[in-house]
């Protein structure tokens, strides 16, 4: 089986996936456009577009190289795994060849690319408030989501959907799709659960998008709690990936977000380090995840009491961290789910060859 992974190394999942497919004996080519130092890149060929020595000409050169490699890869591959959909011009350049060669193709969306505000508004008042208060992804809309999904449908793609994204798949465009899960390489994370008797716990919050993550609510709650409890707080913002990982690895409580209603790579990395993770999970999304989620659920209305409960008990923090690591080992570890992905690839190839 020959697998082509395109076009971005979003949240490092494509690179992690390519690495494990290679270890499984699958012939993989992973091509990543506009790579950055915050991404793990075990496998794959990167074509950076920023910080280049020769400026615009260098950017054009790298894009051209990526495009040539991608077209060759499309012709070569048995199945295409496409991650994200943020570059519409790039999609317009690649999709005609995917249609022309009639290749089995899967698309994995990761968040704001197809998020539908109207869906969130029905169940998530915190998102609605954020959306009209300087939300960092104002382009999200049902029109945008429909446009993107229809474009991929026309090119022959089938969605590969992880929990939290399923709610945005438009059934009139994609009546069927594959379900999968976010993944992480646990070999890169040494578990370090919170100490049982630590007198001054460290709380870390990494607000890549402060409004979307509810940073103002989180920090207001921490300010109030600081009058009663002794703890350290670090806002991990505008730091390198390694600096953020170092902070998560030594913290006692990790706060992800309390607005969006699901979790992503940051929470999974905290799981991997055996940390208690505070995050807002919508009930409808929570039910989509396998097993019993280790997430300590909190929203803007409950964040203060949730953090206070963790500050009161080192045992609670330690036990919650151990549960986090166990969940990551069972469900999110790439080694626990890579065979399922290979089966999905095989099924998509079979269906393309023998359509009903």
C-alpha positions in Angstrom: 0.0 0.0 0.0 1.3 3.5 -0.9 0.0 6.4 1.1 0.4 10.1 0.3 -0.1 12.5 3.2 -0.7 16.2 2.3 -0.4 19.2 2.7 0.2 20.5 6.3 1.6 19.0 9.4 -1.3 20.2 11.6 -0.8 19.7 15.3 2.0 17.2 14.3 -0.5 14.5 13.8 0.3 13.9 10.1 4.0 13.5 10.9 3.2 11.1 13.8 0.9 9.2 11.5 3.5 8.9 8.7 6.1 7.7 11.1 4.0 4.8 12.4 2.8 3.8 9.0 6.5 3.6 7.9 7.2 1.4 11.0 4.3 -0.8 9.9 5.8 -1.4 6.6 3.5 1.0 4.7 5.1 2.9 1.9 4.4 6.6 2.8 5.3 10.0 1.4 4.4 12.9 3.6 4.7 16.4 2.1 4.2 19.4 4.4 3.9 22.9 3.0 4.9 25.8 5.3 6.3 23.8 8.2 7.3 25.6 11.4 9.6 24.8 14.3 6.6 24.1 16.7 5.7 21.0 14.8 7.2 17.6 15.4 8.5 16.2 12.1 9.7 12.6 12.4 8.7 11.7 8.9 7.9 13.8 5.9 9.5 16.4 3.7 8.9 20.0 4.6 8.7 23.0 2.3 8.9 26.2 4.5 7.4 29.4 3.2 8.4 31.8 6.1 11.8 33.0 7.3 13.5 32.2 4.1 16.9 33.5 3.2 16.1 34.7 -0.3 12.6 36.1 0.4 9.8 35.9 -2.1 11.8 34.1 -4.8 12.8 31.5 -2.3 9.1 31.1 -1.3 8.0 30.7 -4.9 10.8 28.1 -5.4 9.7 26.1 -2.3 6.1 26.2 -3.3 6.9 25.0 -6.8 9.0 22.2 -5.4 6.1 21.1 -3.1 3.6 21.3 -6.0 5.8 19.1 -8.3 6.3 16.5 -5.5 2.6 16.6 -4.7 1.5 15.9 -8.3 4.0 13.1 -8.6 2.8 11.7 -5.3 -0.9 11.8 -6.3 0.0 9.8 -9.4 2.1 7.3 -7.3 -0.2 6.8 -4.3 -2.9 4.2 -3.7 -4.6 6.4 -1.2 -4.4 10.1 -0.3 -4.7 11.4 3.3 -5.3 15.2 3.3 -5.1 17.1 6.5 -6.9 20.4 6.9 -8.3 22.7 4.2 -7.0 26.2 5.0 -5.4 27.0 1.6 -8.2 27.2 -1.0 -5.8 28.2 -3.8 -3.7 25.1 -3.1 -6.8 22.9 -3.1 -7.7 24.3 -6.5 -4.3 23.4 -7.8 -4.2 19.8 -6.4 -7.8 18.6 -6.6 -8.1 18.4 -10.4 -5.3 15.8 -10.4 -6.9 13.8 -7.6 -10.1 13.7 -9.7 -8.2 13.0 -12.9 -6.3 10.0 -11.4 -9.5 8.9 -9.6 -7.6 8.3 -6.3 -9.2 7.2 -3.0 -8.9 10.2 -0.8 -9.6 10.9 2.8 -9.8 14.4 4.4 -9.2 15.0 8.1 -10.5 18.4 9.3 -9.2 19.7 12.6 -11.3 22.6 13.9 -12.1 26.0 12.5 -11.8 24.9 8.9 -15.3 23.5 9.0 -16.7 24.6 12.4 -20.3 25.9 12.1 -21.2 28.6 14.5 -24.9 27.9 14.1 -24.3 24.4 15.4 -22.4 25.7 18.4 -24.9 28.4 19.2 -27.6 25.7 19.8 -25.7 24.1 22.7 -22.8 26.3 23.7 -23.6 29.8 25.0 -20.0 30.3 25.9 -18.9 30.0 22.3 -21.7 32.3 21.2 -20.5 35.0 23.6 -16.9 34.6 22.5 -17.9 34.7 18.8 -19.3 38.2 19.2 -16.5 39.4 21.4 -13.4 39.4 19.3 -13.2 35.7 18.5 -10.0 34.8 16.7 -11.7 32.8 13.9 -14.4 35.1 12.6 -14.5 33.4 9.2 -16.2 30.4 10.6 -19.7 30.1 9.1 -22.1 27.5 7.7 -21.5 29.0 4.3 -17.8 28.6 4.6 -18.1 25.0 5.9 -20.5 24.0 3.2 -18.2 25.5 0.5 -15.2 23.6 1.8 -17.1 20.3 2.3 -18.6 20.5 -1.2 -15.2 21.2 -2.7 -13.8 18.1 -1.2 -16.8 16.0 -2.1 -16.5 17.1 -5.8 -12.8 16.0 -5.7 -13.8 12.5 -4.5 -12.8 12.8 -0.8 -14.4 11.0 2.2 -14.1 12.6 5.6 -12.0 10.9 8.3 -13.7 12.4 11.4 -12.6 12.5 15.0 -14.9 13.2 18.0 -15.8 16.9 18.2 -15.7 17.4 14.4 -18.5 14.9 13.6 -21.2 17.5 14.5 -20.1 19.7 11.6 -20.3 17.1 8.8 -23.2 18.0 6.5 -25.2 14.9 5.9 -26.5 16.0 2.5 -22.9 16.2 1.3 -21.4 13.3 3.2 -24.0 10.8 4.3 -21.2 8.4 5.2 -17.7 8.9 6.6 -15.0 7.2 8.6 -14.6 7.8 12.3 -11.2 8.0 13.9 -9.5 9.7 16.8 -6.8 12.3 17.5 -3.4 10.6 18.1 -0.2 11.2 19.8 3.2 9.4 20.2 3.4 8.5 23.8 7.0 7.5 23.5 7.9 11.2 23.4 6.3 12.0 26.8 7.7 10.8 30.1 4.7 10.6 32.6 5.2 12.9 35.6 2.1 12.9 37.7 1.6 15.7 40.2 3.3 15.1 43.6 0.9 13.9 46.3 2.0 16.5 48.9 3.1 19.5 46.9 2.3 22.6 48.9 2.5 25.1 46.1 1.1 23.6 42.9 1.9 25.0 39.4 -1.0 25.8 37.1 -0.3 26.2 33.4 -2.6 27.5 30.7 -1.5 27.8 27.1 -3.9 30.3 25.3 -3.0 30.1 21.6 -6.2 32.0 21.1 -7.2 33.7 24.3 -10.8 34.6 23.5 -11.5 31.1 22.0 -10.0 29.5 25.1 -11.7 31.7 27.7 -8.4 33.0 29.1 -10.1 36.0 30.7 -12.5 33.7 32.7 -9.6 31.4 33.7 -7.3 34.2 34.9 -10.1 36.0 36.7 -10.9 32.8 38.7 -7.2 32.3 39.5 -6.9 35.9 40.7 -9.7 35.4 43.1 -8.3 32.0 44.3 -4.9 33.5 44.9 -6.4 35.3 47.9 -7.0 32.0 49.6 -4.6 29.4 48.1 -0.9 29.3 47.5 0.0 28.4 43.9 2.0 29.4 40.9 0.5 30.3 37.6 2.1 30.5 34.2 0.4 31.6 31.0 2.4 29.7 28.3 1.9 32.2 25.5 4.3 33.1 22.6 6.8 30.4 23.7 8.5 27.8 21.7 6.9 24.3 21.5 9.6 22.9 23.7 9.2 25.6 26.3 5.5 24.9 26.5 6.1 21.2 26.7 8.5 21.7 29.5 5.9 23.7 31.5 3.2 21.1 30.9 5.6 18.4 31.9 6.3 19.9 35.4 2.8 21.5 36.1 0.3 20.1 38.6 -2.8 21.3 36.7 -3.2 22.0 33.0 -6.0 24.2 31.9 -6.8 23.9 28.2 -9.9 25.9 27.2 -13.4 26.5 28.6 -15.3 27.8 25.6 -14.9 25.6 22.5 -16.5 22.4 23.8 -13.8 19.9 22.9 -10.1 19.3 23.2 -7.1 19.0 20.9 -3.4 18.3 20.9 -2.6 20.4 24.0 -4.9 18.3 26.2 -3.5 15.1 24.8 0.0 16.2 25.5 -1.0 16.9 29.1 -2.7 13.5 29.3 0.6 12.0 28.1 2.5 13.7 30.9 0.0 12.3 33.4 -1.5 15.7 34.3 -5.1 16.6 35.3 -6.6 18.5 32.5 -9.4 21.1 32.9 -11.4 21.7 29.8 -14.9 22.4 28.6 -16.5 19.4 26.9 -20.1 19.8 25.5 -22.2 16.8 26.6 -22.9 15.9 22.9 -19.2 15.9 22.1 -18.2 14.1 25.3 -20.5 11.2 24.4 -18.6 10.8 21.1 -15.3 9.9 22.8 -14.6 6.3 23.7 -14.5 5.1 27.3 -14.7 7.5 30.3 -12.9 10.7 29.5 -10.3 11.9 32.0 -11.2 15.6 31.3 -12.2 17.6 34.3 -15.1 19.5 32.8 -15.3 23.2 33.5 -16.9 26.2 31.9 -16.9 30.0 32.6 -19.6 29.5 35.2 -17.8 26.7 37.1 -14.1 27.3 36.5 -13.4 28.8 39.9 -14.9 25.9 41.8 -13.3 23.3 39.6 -9.8 24.8 40.1 -10.4 25.2 43.8 -11.3 21.5 44.1 -7.9 20.6 42.6 -6.0 23.1 44.7 -7.4 21.5 47.9 -6.1 18.0 47.2 -2.8 16.8 46.0 -4.3 13.3 46.0 -7.0 14.4 43.7 -4.5 16.0 41.3 -2.3 12.9 41.3 -5.1 10.4 40.7 -6.5 12.6 38.0 -3.1 12.7 36.3 -2.8 8.9 36.4 -6.2 8.5 34.8 -5.2 11.0 32.1 -2.1 8.9 31.2 -4.1 5.7 31.1 -6.7 7.1 28.8 -4.0 8.4 26.4 -2.4 4.9 26.4 -5.7 3.2 25.7 -7.2 5.5 23.0 -4.9 8.3 21.8 -1.6 6.5 21.5 -0.7 6.1 17.8 0.4 2.6 18.5 -3.1 1.7 19.8 -4.9 3.0 16.7 -2.6 2.8 13.7 -3.9 -0.6 12.6 -7.5 0.8 12.5 -6.2 3.6 10.2 -4.6 1.1 7.9 -7.9 -0.8 7.7 -9.7 2.4 6.8 -7.1 3.0 4.0 -7.7 -0.5 2.7 -11.5 -0.1 2.8 -11.4 3.2 0.9 -9.2 1.7 -1.8 -11.6 -1.3 -2.1 -14.7 1.0 -2.4 -13.0 3.2 -5.0 -12.2 0.1 -7.1 -15.6 -1.4 -6.6 -18.2 1.4 -6.1 -21.7 0.3 -5.3 
